[in-house]
Amino acid sequence: MSRVPGLVFVQSKIKSTDMLSPEVFKKWYEEAHIPDLLASPASGVGAAARYIAADVHDESAARGFPYLAVYPEVDLNWIASDECTFLKVPLHHSILPAPSHAIFDVADFQMGAYEPLAKVEIAAFEGSAKHLVVVTLDAAVAEGRDQQQVLQEAVDALGEAVPLRSTLIKYGFAPTRRPPRDWGVDGERFFIGRKFLAFHQFNELPVHIPSQGETPPIVLNLLRAFGNLEARI
């Protein structure tokens, strides 16, 4: 099966800080979970970056999921395969609360695999940007049009906020759900999702970020980068 380049987003939130502190969650994520993924060649993950919503105390920030893990340059066909260990690394750890020591008992997660459709690079850089601005685009605006033009319009809408790099991505599937078997056959687009995102990267956050559409942009700050620091989102 041919390689289908993409990226995986994992949003997360702590169910209750009475059950799990942000410090223990950080320790589990950064010292156990992501290292487990990087240590398993079959996970398909060679790099990762963790971000947090700029206003973590705002319940609407990132739609209630303030933490974001980004896994760039993955093969979406591999992520969807039975051989992939992305969803099979240990999810129990002694640092997590007893009696179960299970992360799903104390935190919620939302996962999505995305296909990059177009990119605009203003300034060359390697690794993970210090800030992300994620803008939801109306499917009626993005569907069936020249994708590079759609992205350029999203960049232009930022006004004076000029990103280092911007990417237009399209939702494909949740890694917990098996995708169609014929993905990528004869060059046909395999994504069935209708959600488009403009993904803007900054090393210096602009003072003002204009809203686009009905959904306000989500602003996230880098917590830590892992693995191959040359991997690009």
N, C-alpha and C positions, 0 to 999 in steps of 0.2 A: 504494500500500500504506500502510495507516495506521501511525502512529507507535506503537512499543511501548517505553515508557520502561524503562530498566534501568541496570545498571552492569557494568563489566568488571573482573575481578581478573586480575592477572598476577603469579604467584609466581615467584621466580627464585633461583638459587644459582650460585656460582662453582664450576666443576668442580675446579679446583686453584689455590691461591694461588701456586703456582710458575709457573703459566701466566698468571694475571691477578690483579693485586692489587685489594683492595677500593677503593683510591683511584682506580685507572683505571676500574674498573667504575662507580663513582659518577660520574666525569667523563663517561663515555660516556652513561650513562643520563640524567643531568641537564643536560648541555650539548649533547648531540647527539640522542639518541633522542626524548625527550619534546618538546624544541623542534621536531623534525621533525614530530611528530604534530600539535602545536598550529598549526604553520605551514601544514598541509594541510587546507583546509576539508572536503575529501572524506573525511578520516579519521573524522569524526563526533565528534572529541574536542575539548572546549572547556576542560577542566580536568583536573588530575591531582594525585595526591599519592603520595609514596613513603614507605613505612614499613619498619622493620626489627624483627625479633623482639627482645623485651626481653632475652632470654638468647640472643644470637646464637651463643654457643659451645656451646649445647646442641644436639646432633644431632637430637633429637626436636622441637626448636622449629619450629613451623609445618610439621611433617612433613618436616623436612630442607630446606625452602625458606625461608630466613630473611628474604628481601626480598619486599615486596609493593608493587605499583603498583596504585592504584585510579583508575579512570576513571568518574566519576559522570555522571548525567544524559545518557546516550547513548541513541540509538534502536537497539534491538536488531535491528529489521528492516533498518536501514541497515547496521549492523555485519556482518550476514550477507549483504549484497548484493554483487554483482560490482563495483559502482561504488565501493564503500568502499575507501579506501586504508590502513585501519588496519594491515593485514598487508603493505602494499606499500612502506612507507617504507624507506630504506636500512638494511641490517643489517651493512654493512661500514664501517669507519672507520679512518683512518690511525693513531689512537691505540691501536687494538687490536693484539694481537700478530701479528707476521709469521709465516709468509708470507701467510696467507689474509686477515688483518685482519677476520675474520668473527666476530661475537658468538656464533653457535651452536657454534663450535669451542671456546669457553672458558667458556660458561655454559649452564645448562639453564633451561627455562621451562615453566610450567604456566599455561594460560589458561582462564578460565571466564566466561561471560556469565550474569548473574543478574537475576531479576525481583523487585523489591520487592513484598511482599505486605501488610505492615502496618508502621506506625510508632508509636512512643511518644516524645514530646518533652517532657522535663522542664524544660529551660531553653533558650530561644531563643539561637542563635548562628549565625554565618556562617562559611563556610570549612571547613577541615579540622581535626578535633579533634587534640589532641596525642597521644592514645593510643587504640588500638582493642583491644577484647576480642572475639574471635570464638569463638562457642560452636556446636559441631555438635549439632543436635537430631535425635533418633531420628525417622525418617520415620513410624513407627507412632504417635508422639505428635502429629505435626503434620499428617499427611495427613487430609483430609476433615473437619477441625474448623474452627471459627471462628478465622481467622488472627489477629485482634486479641487474642483470648483466649490463643492459643498464645504470642504475643509477650509479653503481660502476665505470663504465668506464668514466662517466661524472665527477665524483668526482676525479678520478685519473688524468684526464686531467687538473685539476686545479694545479697540481704540488705541490709546497710548500704552496699554499693557501688552508689550511685545514679548512673546514666549521664546525660549531657546529652541524648542521643538514642539510641534503639535502633530497629533495623530488622530485620524478618524477611524473609529473601530465600530464593529457591529457584533452584537450579541449572537452567540451561536448555540450554546447549550450549558446546562449545569452539569459539572463533572459527575454528579451523583446519578445522573440519568443517562441511559444508553442512547447514543445518537443513531441516525440512520446508517445502514451498512454501506450505502453507495456514495458516501461523501467524496467529493472531488472527482468523481467519475466523469470523463469527457469534459472536464473543465467547468462543469455546472456548479453554481454556487450552492453550497450545502446548508448554509445557515437558514434556519426557519424563524429565528427571532426577528422582531421588527424594531428593536431598540438600537439607536445610534448614539454614540458618545464622541464628543470632541475632547481630547485628552491633551491639555496644555502643560508644558514643563517650564518651570522658572527656577533660577538660582537666587533671584531677588524678587520677593513678592511685591507686585504693584500696589500702590495705595488704594486704587479703586478698580474693581472688576465688574464691568457691566453685566446685568442679567440678560440672558437670551431665552426668550420663550417664557412659559409659565413657571418652570422649575428653576430656582436660583442655583447658581454654580456652587459646586462643592469644593472647598479649599482644604488641602491637606498638607501637612508638614512632615518631612522625612524624619523618621526615628533612627533607622539603621539600614545599611545595605550589606548584602551577604554574597559570597561566591564570586563568580566572574564579574568583576566590576566594569568590564567592557561591554557587557550585554546591554542592549538597548531596548527601551520600551517602544 
